[in-house]
Amino acid sequence: MRVYHALVLGLVLAGCKKVGPSSDSTAARVQGGAPIVADARIGTPNPPGGEGEWVMPARDYASSRYSTLAQITSANVKNLKAAWTFSTGVLRGHEGQPLVVNKTMYLVTPYPNVAYAIDLTQPGYPLKWKFRPENAQAAAGTACCDVVNRGAAYADGKIVYNLLDGHTVAVDAESGKQLWRVQMADLNRGETITMAPIVVKNRVIVGSSGGEMGVRGWIAALDLATGRELWRAYNTGSDADVKIGARFKPFYATERGKDLGLTSWPGDSWKVGGGAVWGWLSYDPTLNLVYHGTSNPGPWNQDVRPGDNKWTCAILARDADTGELVWAFQVTPHDLWDYDAVNENILVDMPVKGQPRKALVHFDRNGFAYTLDRQTGEVLLAQPYVPMNWAKYINLQTGRPEIDSSKATKQGKLVKNICPSLEGGKNQQPAAFSPQTGLFYVPTNNLCMDFESRPVSYIAGTPYIGANAPETGGPGDYKGEFMAWDAANGRKVWGIREPFPVWGGALVTAGNVVFYGTLDGWFKAANARTGEVLWQFKVGSGVVGNPITYTAPDGKQYIAVYSGIGGDMGLLIAGDVAANLPFDVRERGTTLPDLAKYTSWGGMLFVFAL
């Protein structure tokens, strides 16, 4: 285990240009209890629920994954012990996180998306109920990248979550009785749903998966009480379909113009152009804006779709009541490398370049960490946070990348050593933010790829890709790093290098502790200020889920996390980690050939306490 510190100079990433540090008043400080980045705070009001509860996927609308609980501290975390465990009964990728509401813990499994309610008041933690929904088996064969589910949301006595086959369900939190069920996606077209919804003003916000299947991505709002669809906005197509009207005021000139969701595509290719919403959602109640990213354009073969391909690989800000688009920023125009922009958008108020800003911080798959003004979509900072070489820099005047032409893909051309790979500098694994330190805690990948585009035809409900992209480890003798990032100055503060990509999410607490899990099955706690690893526990399977913390009825603070390798990394990339498939003849990934020595598929909840 090696901890790297960069508290004085800006980060110099292998294979990247040097990035200089900022000299404003938010520069790093480590003495005493002062924040490392001063005057940074969570950008939304306190989350719903009590201080010791976890009622929504990222705990708050800002997607901070920060808890004010502080019984477990950097001084005593070394004494953590496993308190209890629970088997979900399902193998495959356990992404997402539990909820804790009203002395009850709620879990949702990967397909078939069984929901459990666990009574935290009773010895042995018995089930209050188990809900197994109808869920078309065909969805398991249609989903691109494992049969994952990224969790549920709680509101008004209901547990609301999505099913892989494209339905959204609401379940009574006390009884486990299904209250409503609505079909949102068309499985026959390759649409599935893996994302975690959020509930905003009695609206359940959900989005689609299937960017590799030639879908047309969308985001929609349902009435919490009845499941009735209130609005739906597409991410490609006409202004009317995208919900662009008079309020739409993008910051950059290249985002302005009529029907760009049509004209930036050849012919009617926008109808199968991707732009799904399978990642995380944030919400600013003051601005009444929901923030979401969109996935890659389809297909990966860029020769098929000349143009910017709007609004794929973009960050969009929509009115929560109507879905109307207020601003948009396309992170990777005309994406050549499968760099989705669906990663979480963390809302923080902080000084940037000496000016207070309502900021949005986004660690993109393309390897750049963006600090935006969340009111306007202006890019304030954009710096590499992982080894990368496909672009030289982001032009802050236009918001667009300056591409290294030697890394541009083209049909019939093999382009070698593109960094990061299509798994991104960071994928679905969400970062966390601490107002105590002012830092963001980021699980990352260090992978590169060779990319060769090939001809492809669209057939509904089948993969629409058109490229081969074998992956290898990036520069150095590590394939992942868990790091602390200063988004006010665009630099790494410290990093913990790992032998495999860090595919699980982060949790940070007021006890000055940050938690994360690894693909080889370690669950770790580190000092949030220094990066010193203070404790680790070997769980049963690789961690691709996100830790939470809560206060139990006994008054103690607990930490909970799923164990269960899977997702894109565990299913397609890791090789033979599925011991229960002895006759499976599908080609397995070779990027992480040694991972199967340390882990196999699983499905467990682990809960820890002092």
C-alpha positions as CSV (number, residue, x, y, z in Angstrom):
1,M,0.0,0.0,0.0
2,R,1.5,3.4,-1.0
3,V,0.1,6.8,-0.2
4,Y,1.2,9.7,-2.4
5,H,0.9,13.3,-1.3
6,A,0.8,16.4,-3.6
7,L,0.0,19.2,-1.2
8,V,2.3,21.8,-2.6
9,L,2.5,21.4,-6.3
10,G,-0.2,20.7,-8.8
11,L,-0.7,17.2,-10.0
12,V,1.5,15.9,-12.9
13,L,-0.2,12.9,-14.3
14,A,1.8,10.3,-16.2
15,G,1.4,11.0,-19.9
16,C,-0.2,14.4,-19.3
17,K,0.9,18.0,-19.5
18,K,1.9,19.7,-16.3
19,V,-0.9,21.5,-14.5
20,G,0.1,24.4,-12.3
21,P,-1.4,25.1,-8.9
22,S,-3.7,28.0,-8.2
23,S,-2.6,30.8,-5.9
24,D,-5.9,32.0,-4.6
25,S,-7.1,31.9,-1.0
26,T,-8.3,28.3,-1.2
27,A,-4.8,26.9,-1.5
28,A,-4.0,23.8,0.6
29,R,-3.6,24.0,4.4
30,V,-3.1,21.0,6.6
31,Q,-2.1,22.4,10.0
32,G,-4.5,21.9,12.9
33,G,-8.2,21.3,12.1
34,A,-8.4,23.9,9.3
35,P,-10.0,22.7,6.1
36,I,-7.5,21.9,3.3
37,V,-9.8,23.8,0.9
38,A,-11.5,26.6,2.9
39,D,-15.1,27.9,2.6
40,A,-16.4,24.9,0.7
41,R,-19.8,23.6,1.7
42,I,-22.5,21.3,0.5
43,G,-24.6,23.2,-2.0
44,T,-28.1,22.1,-0.9
45,P,-30.1,22.2,2.3
46,N,-30.0,19.3,4.8
47,P,-31.2,16.0,3.3
48,P,-34.6,14.5,4.1
49,G,-34.7,12.2,7.1
50,G,-32.9,12.3,10.4
51,E,-29.2,12.8,10.9
52,G,-28.6,9.1,11.4
53,E,-30.7,8.0,8.4
54,W,-29.9,7.4,4.8
55,V,-33.1,8.0,2.8
56,M,-31.8,8.7,-0.8
57,P,-29.1,7.2,-2.9
58,A,-26.3,9.8,-2.3
59,R,-27.8,10.8,1.1
60,D,-28.5,14.3,-0.1
61,Y,-29.6,16.1,-3.2
62,A,-26.1,17.5,-3.7
63,S,-24.8,13.9,-4.1
64,S,-22.2,14.6,-1.4
65,R,-22.2,11.1,0.2
66,Y,-21.2,12.9,3.4
67,S,-22.5,12.1,6.9
68,T,-22.3,14.3,10.0
69,L,-22.0,11.2,12.2
70,A,-18.8,11.2,14.1
71,Q,-18.7,8.4,16.7
72,I,-16.3,6.6,14.3
73,T,-13.2,8.7,14.0
74,S,-9.8,8.6,12.5
75,A,-8.5,7.8,16.1
76,N,-10.8,4.8,16.8
77,V,-11.7,3.4,13.3
78,K,-8.9,0.8,13.8
79,N,-11.3,-0.9,16.3
80,L,-14.1,-1.5,13.7
81,K,-15.5,-5.1,13.7
82,A,-18.0,-6.9,11.6
83,A,-21.3,-6.6,13.5
84,W,-23.6,-8.6,11.3
85,T,-24.1,-9.8,7.7
86,F,-26.9,-10.6,5.3
87,S,-26.9,-12.7,2.2
88,T,-29.0,-11.2,-0.7
89,G,-29.3,-14.6,-2.3
90,V,-28.2,-13.2,-5.6
91,L,-24.8,-13.4,-7.4
92,R,-23.7,-10.7,-9.9
93,G,-22.8,-7.1,-9.5
94,H,-24.0,-5.4,-6.3
95,E,-23.7,-1.7,-7.2
96,G,-25.7,0.9,-5.3
97,Q,-26.3,1.2,-1.6
98,P,-28.8,0.3,1.1
99,L,-31.2,2.8,2.7
100,V,-31.9,3.3,6.4
101,V,-35.3,4.8,7.4
102,N,-37.3,4.6,10.6
103,K,-35.2,1.9,12.2
104,T,-35.4,-0.2,9.0
105,M,-32.8,-1.1,6.4
106,Y,-33.9,-1.5,2.8
107,L,-31.9,-3.4,0.2
108,V,-32.4,-4.0,-3.6
109,T,-30.5,-6.8,-5.3
110,P,-29.3,-7.1,-8.9
111,Y,-31.7,-8.8,-11.2
112,P,-34.3,-10.1,-10.3
113,N,-34.3,-6.9,-8.2
114,V,-35.6,-8.4,-4.9
115,A,-36.2,-5.8,-2.2
116,Y,-35.7,-6.6,1.5
117,A,-36.7,-4.7,4.6
118,I,-34.6,-5.6,7.7
119,D,-35.7,-4.8,11.2
120,L,-32.8,-3.0,13.0
121,T,-34.6,-3.2,16.4
122,Q,-34.6,-7.0,16.8
123,P,-31.8,-9.4,17.7
124,G,-30.7,-11.3,14.6
125,Y,-32.0,-8.5,12.3
126,P,-35.1,-10.4,11.0
127,L,-36.8,-9.5,7.8
128,K,-39.9,-7.3,8.0
129,W,-40.8,-8.2,4.4
130,K,-39.4,-9.4,1.1
131,F,-40.7,-8.2,-2.2
132,R,-39.9,-10.0,-5.4
133,P,-41.4,-8.2,-8.4
134,E,-42.3,-9.5,-11.8
135,N,-39.3,-8.9,-13.9
136,A,-38.9,-10.2,-17.5
137,Q,-36.0,-12.7,-17.7
138,A,-35.2,-11.5,-21.2
139,A,-33.8,-8.3,-19.5
140,A,-30.8,-10.3,-18.2
141,G,-29.8,-11.1,-21.7
142,T,-30.4,-7.6,-23.0
143,A,-28.5,-5.5,-20.5
144,C,-25.2,-4.4,-21.7
145,C,-23.0,-4.5,-18.7
146,D,-24.3,-6.9,-16.1
147,V,-27.7,-7.0,-14.4
148,V,-26.9,-4.3,-11.7
149,N,-29.2,-2.0,-9.8
150,R,-28.0,1.2,-8.3
151,G,-30.5,1.4,-5.5
152,A,-33.8,2.8,-4.3
153,A,-35.1,6.1,-2.9
154,Y,-37.5,6.6,0.0
155,A,-40.2,9.3,0.2
156,D,-43.7,9.6,1.8
157,G,-43.7,6.0,3.1
158,K,-42.7,4.5,-0.2
159,I,-39.6,2.6,-1.4
160,V,-39.3,3.4,-5.1
161,Y,-36.8,1.7,-7.5
162,N,-36.3,0.6,-11.0
163,L,-36.4,-2.9,-12.5
164,L,-34.0,-4.2,-15.1
165,D,-36.9,-4.9,-17.5
166,G,-37.8,-1.2,-17.7
167,H,-40.5,-0.8,-15.0
168,T,-40.5,1.5,-12.0
169,V,-42.2,0.3,-8.8
170,A,-43.3,1.8,-5.6
171,V,-43.6,-0.4,-2.5
172,D,-45.2,0.4,0.9
173,A,-42.2,0.8,3.3
174,E,-44.1,-0.8,6.2
175,S,-45.8,-3.8,4.6
176,G,-43.8,-4.5,1.4
177,K,-47.0,-4.3,-0.7
178,Q,-46.7,-3.1,-4.2
179,L,-48.5,0.3,-4.6
180,W,-47.9,0.9,-8.3
181,R,-45.9,-0.4,-11.2
182,V,-45.3,1.5,-14.4
183,Q,-43.5,0.5,-17.6
184,M,-41.0,3.2,-18.6
185,A,-38.7,1.5,-21.1
186,D,-39.1,-0.8,-24.1
187,L,-37.1,-3.9,-23.6
188,N,-37.6,-5.0,-27.3
189,R,-35.6,-1.9,-28.3
190,G,-32.8,-2.8,-25.9
191,E,-33.9,-0.4,-23.2
192,T,-33.3,-1.4,-19.6
193,I,-33.1,0.5,-16.4
194,T,-30.2,0.2,-13.9
195,M,-30.1,3.7,-12.3
196,A,-31.3,4.8,-8.9
197,P,-34.2,7.3,-9.0
198,I,-34.5,10.4,-6.8
199,V,-37.7,12.0,-5.6
200,V,-38.1,15.7,-6.0
201,K,-41.2,17.5,-4.9
202,N,-43.4,14.3,-5.2
203,R,-41.8,13.6,-8.6
204,V,-39.9,10.3,-9.1
205,I,-37.1,11.1,-11.6
206,V,-35.9,8.1,-13.7
207,G,-33.8,7.5,-16.8
208,S,-32.9,4.8,-19.3
209,S,-30.0,2.4,-20.0
210,G,-29.0,1.0,-23.3
211,G,-26.5,3.3,-24.9
212,E,-24.8,0.3,-26.6
213,M,-28.1,-1.0,-28.0
214,G,-29.0,1.9,-30.3
215,V,-31.6,3.3,-27.9
216,R,-32.8,6.9,-27.8
217,G,-32.0,8.1,-24.3
218,W,-34.6,9.9,-22.1
219,I,-35.3,11.1,-18.6
220,A,-38.8,11.2,-17.1
221,A,-40.8,12.2,-14.0
222,L,-43.5,10.1,-12.4
223,D,-46.1,11.2,-9.8
224,L,-45.0,9.7,-6.5
225,A,-48.6,8.9,-5.4
226,T,-49.8,7.2,-8.5
227,G,-46.9,6.5,-10.9
228,R,-48.5,8.5,-13.6
229,E,-45.9,10.0,-16.0
230,L,-45.7,13.8,-15.7
231,W,-43.1,14.6,-18.3
232,R,-40.5,12.9,-20.5
233,A,-37.6,14.5,-22.2
234,Y,-35.4,12.9,-24.9
235,N,-31.7,13.7,-25.2
236,T,-31.6,13.5,-29.0
237,G,-34.1,14.9,-31.5
238,S,-36.0,18.1,-32.0
239,D,-36.1,21.0,-29.5
240,A,-39.6,20.0,-28.6
241,D,-38.6,16.5,-27.8
242,V,-35.5,17.6,-25.8
243,K,-37.7,20.2,-24.1
244,I,-35.7,23.2,-25.3
245,G,-37.6,26.4,-25.2
246,A,-37.3,30.1,-24.3
247,R,-35.5,29.4,-21.0
248,F,-32.7,27.5,-22.6
249,K,-29.5,29.6,-22.2
250,P,-26.3,27.5,-22.6
251,F,-23.1,29.3,-21.8
252,Y,-21.2,28.4,-24.9
253,A,-22.0,29.4,-28.5
254,T,-21.6,25.9,-29.8
255,E,-24.5,24.8,-27.7
256,R,-26.9,27.4,-29.2
257,G,-29.0,27.0,-32.3
258,K,-32.3,25.5,-33.4
259,D,-32.8,21.7,-33.2
260,L,-29.2,20.8,-32.6
261,G,-30.4,17.4,-31.5
262,L,-31.3,16.8,-35.1
263,T,-28.8,18.9,-37.2
264,S,-25.7,17.6,-35.4
265,W,-26.6,14.1,-36.6
266,P,-26.6,12.7,-40.2
267,G,-30.1,11.9,-41.4
268,D,-32.3,10.3,-38.8
269,S,-29.4,8.6,-36.9
270,W,-30.4,10.5,-33.8
271,K,-33.3,8.0,-33.4
272,V,-30.7,5.3,-32.5
273,G,-28.1,7.7,-31.1
274,G,-27.8,6.7,-27.4
275,G,-27.6,9.5,-24.8
276,A,-29.1,7.3,-22.1
277,V,-29.3,8.4,-18.4
278,W,-28.1,5.4,-16.4
279,G,-26.0,7.3,-13.9
280,W,-26.7,9.5,-10.9
281,L,-29.0,12.5,-10.4
282,S,-28.6,15.7,-8.4
283,Y,-31.0,18.5,-7.5
284,D,-30.7,22.1,-6.4
285,P,-33.9,23.1,-4.6
286,T,-33.1,26.8,-4.7
287,L,-32.7,26.8,-8.5
288,N,-35.2,23.9,-8.9
289,L,-32.9,22.2,-11.3
290,V,-32.2,18.5,-11.8
291,Y,-28.7,17.7,-13.1
292,H,-28.0,14.6,-15.1
293,G,-25.4,13.3,-17.5
294,T,-26.0,11.5,-20.8
295,S,-24.2,8.4,-22.2
296,N,-22.2,7.9,-25.3
297,P,-23.6,8.3,-28.8
298,G,-24.3,5.2,-30.7
299,P,-22.5,3.5,-32.3
300,W,-18.9,3.7,-31.1
301,N,-17.9,3.9,-34.7
302,Q,-17.7,7.6,-35.2
303,D,-17.6,7.5,-39.0
304,V,-21.3,6.6,-39.0
305,R,-22.3,9.8,-37.2
306,P,-20.4,12.9,-38.2
307,G,-21.2,16.0,-36.1
308,D,-21.4,16.9,-32.4
309,N,-24.1,14.3,-31.8
310,K,-26.0,16.4,-29.3
311,W,-27.1,15.9,-26.6
312,T,-24.9,12.8,-25.9
313,C,-21.9,12.9,-23.5
314,A,-23.4,16.0,-21.9
315,I,-24.3,17.5,-18.6
316,L,-27.9,18.8,-18.6
317,A,-29.8,21.0,-16.2
318,R,-33.6,20.6,-16.3
319,D,-36.5,22.3,-14.5
320,A,-37.7,19.7,-12.0
321,D,-41.4,20.6,-12.5
322,T,-41.5,20.4,-16.3
323,G,-38.3,18.8,-17.6
324,E,-37.5,21.9,-19.5
325,L,-33.8,22.2,-20.4
326,V,-32.3,25.4,-18.8
327,W,-28.6,24.8,-19.8
328,A,-26.5,22.1,-21.4
329,F,-22.8,21.5,-21.7
330,Q,-21.4,18.8,-24.0
331,V,-18.4,17.4,-22.2
332,T,-17.1,15.3,-25.1
333,P,-18.6,16.5,-28.4
334,H,-18.7,13.8,-31.1
335,D,-17.4,11.2,-28.7
336,L,-14.8,9.0,-30.4
337,W,-13.9,6.7,-27.4
338,D,-17.2,5.8,-25.5
339,Y,-16.7,8.5,-22.9
340,D,-20.1,8.8,-21.3
341,A,-20.9,11.8,-19.1
342,V,-23.3,10.0,-16.8
343,N,-21.0,10.3,-13.7
344,E,-22.4,12.1,-10.6
345,N,-22.6,15.9,-10.4
346,I,-21.7,17.0,-6.9
347,L,-23.2,20.4,-5.9
348,V,-20.9,22.5,-3.7
349,D,-20.7,26.2,-2.9
350,M,-17.1,27.3,-2.8
351,P,-14.6,30.0,-4.0
352,V,-13.1,29.4,-7.4
353,K,-10.4,31.7,-8.6
354,G,-11.2,34.0,-5.7
355,Q,-14.9,34.3,-6.5
356,P,-17.7,32.5,-4.6
357,R,-19.5,30.1,-6.9
358,K,-22.5,27.8,-6.9
359,A,-20.4,25.0,-8.3
360,L,-21.0,21.6,-9.9
361,V,-18.1,19.2,-9.7
362,H,-18.0,16.3,-12.2
363,F,-15.3,13.7,-12.6
364,D,-15.8,12.6,-16.2
365,R,-15.1,9.3,-17.9
366,N,-12.8,11.3,-20.3
367,G,-10.2,11.8,-17.6
368,F,-10.9,15.5,-16.8
369,A,-12.3,16.8,-13.5
370,Y,-14.7,19.7,-14.3
371,T,-15.7,22.5,-11.9
372,L,-18.7,24.2,-13.5
373,D,-21.0,27.1,-12.4
374,R,-24.2,25.1,-11.8
375,Q,-26.4,28.2,-12.6
376,T,-25.0,28.7,-16.1
377,G,-23.0,25.7,-17.2
378,E,-19.7,27.7,-17.5
379,V,-16.6,25.6,-17.1
380,L,-14.5,27.2,-14.4
381,L,-11.8,24.6,-14.2
382,A,-11.0,21.4,-16.1
383,Q,-7.9,19.4,-15.2
384,P,-6.8,15.8,-15.8
385,Y,-7.2,13.7,-12.7
386,V,-5.9,10.4,-14.1
387,P,-3.3,9.4,-16.7
388,M,-4.7,10.5,-20.0
389,N,-3.5,11.4,-23.5
390,W,-6.5,11.7,-25.9
391,A,-6.7,15.5,-25.4
392,K,-4.1,18.2,-24.6
393,Y,-6.4,20.5,-22.5
394,I,-9.9,21.9,-22.2
395,N,-10.3,25.3,-23.8
396,L,-12.2,27.4,-21.2
397,Q,-13.3,29.9,-23.8
398,T,-15.2,27.2,-25.7
399,G,-15.5,24.4,-23.2
400,R,-14.2,22.0,-25.8
401,P,-11.3,19.7,-25.6
402,E,-8.1,20.2,-27.7
403,I,-7.8,16.7,-29.2
404,D,-4.5,15.0,-29.8
405,S,-5.1,14.0,-33.5
406,S,-2.9,10.8,-33.0
407,K,-5.6,9.5,-30.7
408,A,-8.6,10.2,-33.0
409,T,-10.4,7.0,-34.0
410,K,-11.4,6.1,-37.6
411,Q,-12.9,3.1,-39.2
412,G,-10.2,0.7,-40.5
413,K,-7.5,2.3,-38.3
414,L,-6.1,0.7,-35.2
415,V,-5.3,3.5,-32.7
416,K,-3.1,2.3,-29.9
417,N,-2.6,3.3,-26.3
418,I,-5.5,5.7,-25.8
419,C,-5.8,6.8,-22.1
420,P,-8.1,6.5,-20.3
421,S,-9.9,3.4,-21.7
422,L,-13.6,3.4,-22.4
423,E,-14.1,2.4,-18.7
424,G,-13.1,6.0,-18.1
425,G,-10.9,7.7,-15.5
426,K,-13.9,7.0,-13.3
427,N,-17.0,5.0,-14.2
428,Q,-20.3,4.6,-12.2
429,Q,-18.4,4.5,-8.8
430,P,-19.5,7.8,-7.1
431,A,-17.2,10.2,-5.4
432,A,-17.9,11.9,-2.1
433,F,-17.3,15.5,-0.7
434,S,-16.5,16.6,2.8
435,P,-17.2,20.2,4.0
436,Q,-14.7,19.6,6.8
437,T,-11.8,19.3,4.5
438,G,-13.2,20.9,1.3
439,L,-12.0,17.8,-0.7
440,F,-13.6,15.3,-3.0
441,Y,-12.8,11.7,-2.6
442,V,-12.6,9.9,-5.9
443,P,-12.4,6.2,-6.9
444,T,-10.5,6.0,-10.2
445,N,-9.3,3.6,-12.9
446,N,-5.9,3.6,-14.6
447,L,-6.5,1.8,-17.8
448,C,-5.7,2.4,-21.5
449,M,-7.0,0.8,-24.7
450,D,-6.4,0.1,-28.4
451,F,-9.4,1.1,-30.5
452,E,-10.4,-0.1,-33.9
453,S,-13.7,1.0,-35.4
454,R,-15.5,-1.5,-37.7
455,P,-18.7,-1.4,-39.9
456,V,-22.0,-1.9,-38.0
457,S,-25.7,-2.1,-38.7
458,Y,-28.6,-1.3,-36.5
459,I,-30.9,-4.1,-35.5
460,A,-33.4,-3.3,-32.8
461,G,-32.7,-4.9,-29.4
462,T,-29.1,-6.0,-30.3
463,P,-25.7,-4.4,-29.6
464,Y,-25.0,-1.4,-31.8
465,I,-21.3,-0.8,-31.2
466,G,-19.0,-1.1,-34.2
467,A,-15.6,-1.2,-32.6
468,N,-13.1,-3.4,-30.7
469,A,-11.3,-1.8,-27.8
470,P,-9.1,-4.2,-25.8
471,E,-7.8,-2.7,-22.6
472,T,-4.5,-2.7,-20.7
473,G,-3.1,-1.2,-17.5
474,G,-2.2,2.4,-17.7
475,P,1.2,4.0,-16.9
476,G,2.8,2.7,-13.7
477,D,2.4,-0.5,-11.7
478,Y,-1.2,0.2,-10.6
479,K,-4.6,0.0,-12.2
480,G,-6.6,2.1,-9.8
481,E,-6.2,4.9,-7.3
482,F,-8.4,6.3,-4.5
483,M,-7.6,10.0,-4.3
484,A,-8.5,13.3,-2.6
485,W,-9.1,16.1,-5.1
486,D,-9.2,19.9,-4.7
487,A,-11.8,21.1,-7.1
488,A,-11.3,24.7,-6.3
489,N,-7.7,24.5,-7.8
490,G,-7.9,21.5,-10.0
491,R,-5.3,19.2,-8.3
492,K,-4.8,16.0,-6.5
493,V,-4.0,16.3,-2.7
494,W,-3.3,12.6,-2.0
495,G,-3.8,9.2,-3.5
496,I,-3.8,5.5,-2.5
497,R,-2.7,3.3,-5.4
498,E,-4.4,0.0,-5.8
499,P,-3.5,-3.0,-8.0
500,F,-7.0,-3.1,-9.6
501,P,-9.4,-0.3,-10.7
502,V,-11.3,1.1,-7.7
503,W,-14.9,0.3,-8.8
504,G,-16.7,1.0,-5.5
505,G,-18.0,4.4,-4.3
506,A,-16.9,6.6,-1.5
507,L,-18.3,7.6,1.9
508,V,-16.8,10.4,4.0
509,T,-17.9,11.3,7.5
510,A,-17.5,14.1,10.1
511,G,-15.2,11.7,12.0
512,N,-12.5,12.5,9.5
513,V,-12.7,9.1,7.9
514,V,-13.3,8.1,4.3
515,F,-14.4,4.6,3.3
516,Y,-14.1,2.7,0.0
517,G,-13.9,-0.9,-1.3
518,T,-11.7,-2.6,-3.8
519,L,-12.3,-5.2,-6.6
520,D,-10.1,-7.7,-4.7
521,G,-12.4,-7.6,-1.7
522,W,-10.9,-5.1,0.7
523,F,-13.1,-2.6,2.5
524,K,-10.9,0.2,3.7
525,A,-11.0,3.3,5.9
526,A,-8.5,6.2,5.5
527,N,-7.7,9.5,7.1
528,A,-9.7,12.0,5.1
529,R,-6.9,14.6,5.5
530,T,-3.8,12.6,4.9
531,G,-4.9,9.5,3.0
532,E,-3.3,7.2,5.6
533,V,-5.0,3.8,5.5
534,L,-6.2,3.2,9.1
535,W,-8.2,-0.1,8.8
536,Q,-9.2,-2.7,6.3
537,F,-11.4,-5.8,6.3
538,K,-11.5,-8.6,3.7
539,V,-15.1,-9.1,2.6
540,G,-16.3,-12.1,0.7
541,S,-16.4,-10.7,-2.9
542,G,-15.1,-7.6,-4.7
543,V,-16.8,-4.3,-3.8
544,V,-18.5,-2.4,-6.6
545,G,-21.1,-0.8,-4.3
546,N,-21.2,2.3,-2.1
547,P,-20.8,2.5,1.7
548,I,-23.3,4.2,3.9
549,T,-23.4,5.0,7.6
550,Y,-26.3,5.3,10.0
551,T,-27.3,5.4,13.7
552,A,-29.0,2.2,14.9
553,P,-31.7,2.0,17.6
554,D,-28.9,1.1,20.1
555,G,-27.5,4.6,19.5
556,K,-24.3,3.4,17.8
557,Q,-22.9,4.4,14.4
558,Y,-22.7,1.6,11.9
559,I,-21.1,1.4,8.4
560,A,-22.7,-0.8,5.7
561,V,-21.5,-1.9,2.3
562,Y,-22.4,-4.5,-0.3
563,S,-19.9,-7.2,-1.3
564,G,-20.5,-8.7,-4.7
565,I,-18.2,-8.1,-7.7
566,G,-19.9,-7.4,-11.0
567,G,-20.9,-4.6,-13.3
568,D,-18.9,-3.9,-16.4
569,M,-15.7,-4.5,-14.5
570,G,-16.7,-7.8,-12.9
571,L,-18.6,-9.3,-15.8
572,L,-16.7,-8.2,-18.9
573,I,-13.2,-7.1,-17.9
574,A,-12.1,-9.2,-14.9
575,G,-11.9,-12.6,-16.5
576,D,-13.0,-15.8,-14.8
577,V,-14.5,-14.6,-11.5
578,A,-17.8,-16.5,-12.0
579,A,-17.3,-19.9,-10.4
580,N,-20.9,-20.9,-11.0
581,L,-20.7,-20.8,-14.8
582,P,-18.4,-23.8,-15.6
583,F,-20.0,-24.3,-19.1
584,D,-20.1,-20.6,-20.1
585,V,-18.3,-20.4,-23.4
586,R,-18.5,-16.6,-23.8
587,E,-15.1,-14.9,-24.1
588,R,-14.0,-13.4,-20.8
589,G,-12.0,-10.3,-20.3
590,T,-8.2,-10.4,-20.0
591,T,-7.5,-7.0,-18.6
592,L,-7.4,-8.2,-15.0
593,P,-6.2,-11.8,-15.3
594,D,-5.1,-12.1,-11.7
595,L,-8.3,-10.8,-10.1
596,A,-9.9,-14.3,-9.9
597,K,-7.1,-15.3,-7.5
598,Y,-8.6,-12.9,-4.9
599,T,-12.3,-12.9,-5.4
600,S,-15.4,-14.5,-7.0
601,W,-19.0,-13.6,-7.5
602,G,-21.0,-13.0,-4.3
603,G,-23.9,-11.2,-2.8
604,M,-23.6,-10.1,0.8
605,L,-24.2,-7.1,3.0
606,F,-21.5,-6.4,5.6
607,V,-22.2,-4.1,8.6
608,F,-19.5,-2.8,10.9
609,A,-19.4,-1.0,14.2
610,L,-16.9,-0.2,17.0
